[in-house]
Amino acid sequence: MRMTNQPTPEDAVRISGIVREHQQWSVFWDPKYRLWRAAEDDPDSELYAESPEAANVIRYITAHS
């Protein structure tokens, strides 16, 4: 039986809210590694975060925006 590794609905809502506020960031859930990945959309930027905890990614985006 194959199961999909998904974030909690609450975390997905929180991430959606932060991306709405900080539209220069892209965020996605990586089901293989079970973590959030976030990167600033500027091709010259090296800002990148990954964490299984949505709160850590939100803190990083907020601190670097």
Secondary structure, 3 states (H helix, E strand, C coil): CCCCCCCCHHHHHHHHHHHHHCCCEEEEEECCCCEEEEEECCCCCCCEEEECCHHHHHHHHHHCC
